[in-house]
Amino acid sequence: MSMQKGANTPVPVPSVRIELGWQAGPGVPDADASALLLAETGRVRSDDDFVFYNQPAHKSGAVRYEGKRQGPTVLDVLSVDLDRVEPAIDRIVIAASADGGTFGRFQGLYVRVVDAAGGTEVARFDSQGATTETAFVLGELYRRQGAWKFRAVGQGYDSGLAGLATDFGISVDDPGQAAPPPPPPQAPVPPGQQQYAPPPPPPGGQYTPPPPPGQYAPPPPPGQYAPPPPPPAPGQYAPPPPPGGQYAPPPPGQYAPPPPPGQYAPPPGAAQPQQSGGKISLTKNAPSVSLTKHGATGGHMRVNLNWTAREGVAKGRLGKRRRGVDLDLDLCCLWELQDGRKGIIHALGDMGALDRAPFIKLDKDDRTGAIETGENLHINLDHTRDFKRILVFAEIYDGADDFRGLDAIATLFPVGAPPIDMRMDDCMDASRDAVLALIENVNGELVVRREGRFILPPPGRPRWGKMSVDQAYGWNLEWVASRGKD
């Protein structure tokens, strides 16, 4: 039954499937379905009443996020057991949020209510006329005199899922997300796209600011990348350059790109990574490899994160509840382009894009780590020339206090080259962030270096580990509160 905006129809079945659908095609963004369970006040009772891909089941069992089905028509599916909806819930709002663009770029967007038992269509609403909206309330299930009905709504939001959720009482104040500075004047941000811009450099060039006054910044362990030191403040002693102004090689085991123009070469004394079973393994003794020299010159390189906890490690979450999750690690990356733009990609904020800056995209947030296709970062190597550096790291979100007793493995799957893996299983302190790899553009070659570095969060701020990673590698983003997974 096709409906007009504002119309309603009875839902005479006890269980339904809600299908959000649209036509796939070049340049069409992704979209995600979600449901908000509202009380008579028109607002959620708590964040528990928000069901979406990072919180896929309501505690009552009445509403579940079933996931996405690809094809000529893409479907994102929710299921609703109306008999299990709590008496305090008056309405279930069906929403959609765009990822990587606006709803004006969608074709054939619709929401469909289907009898879960028989497969018969109960209602259908085709949404039309979208322009700059990045989130939509497409419809709602609501009670009237003990029976359920569906109403076609079609209300758009330019403020994305966060703006929509805030209107219905969802809190958006979980800490730990980088705030994007204003974009450069020469590169305005298109609608629906977030970009990061570096702060303006001082006269004479760019530099990495020192740590805040009074704070000690320890050097990285041997064999790890260290950002260049800032110029000394007026009146401070600066060590002289090498005699004659000649190049001084880095200490043994430390990576630094060669100063003269040319191709990348491993640092003196570094072992070559071992290749066995069709994979290249990066280790402390053989930490780096050139993607370019191994034939990875284009296509989408997948970075996969998997993890396991040794017996007795999972300890419960830091936040309000576990929701059945034993261990949840997030794959993140800091990125910087040759034109100076920089930012972060992570599950709590910007998921990125492959066809525009930063040419990196996180697909979905895996809550288990148990499957090979679980949590993946995709890097578009067709834009190698645009990259300056990419720092890939993992952060504990749930299920353990730190990385002690956790085994994490990251694997890079470049097109046309062997997979590259690196393991981290030797944490000895309370670090909640593990830096896996630094990918740098060295004279046109992309070089992967295993970092293997654990980083502590700021004192008293266990959720702000990403900021510590930023400070350790000199990205210098601005940090504000963000919405958490729950």
Secondary structure, DSSP 8 states (H G I E B T S, - for coil): -EE-TT-EEE--SSEEEEEEEEE--TT--EEEEEEEEE-TTSS-SSGGGEEBTTB-B-TTSSEEEEEEE-SSEEEEEEEEEGGGS-TT--EEEEEEEEESS-GGG-SS-EEEEEETTT--EEEEEE-----S-SEEEEEEEEEETTEEEEEEEEEEETTHHHHHHHHTT-----S-EEE-----TTS---TT----------TTS------STT-------TTS---------TTS-----SGGG-----STT-----SSSS-----TT----EEETTEEE--SSS-EEETTTTT--SSEEEEEEEEEE-TT-----SSS--TT-S-EEEEEEEEEETTS-EEEE-TTS--EESSSTT-EEE----SS--STTSEEEEEEGGGGGGEEEEEEEEEEEES-SSSTTEEEEEEEE-TTS--EEEEE----S---EEEEEEEEEETTEEEEEEEEEEE---TT-TT-HHHHHHHHHT---EEE------
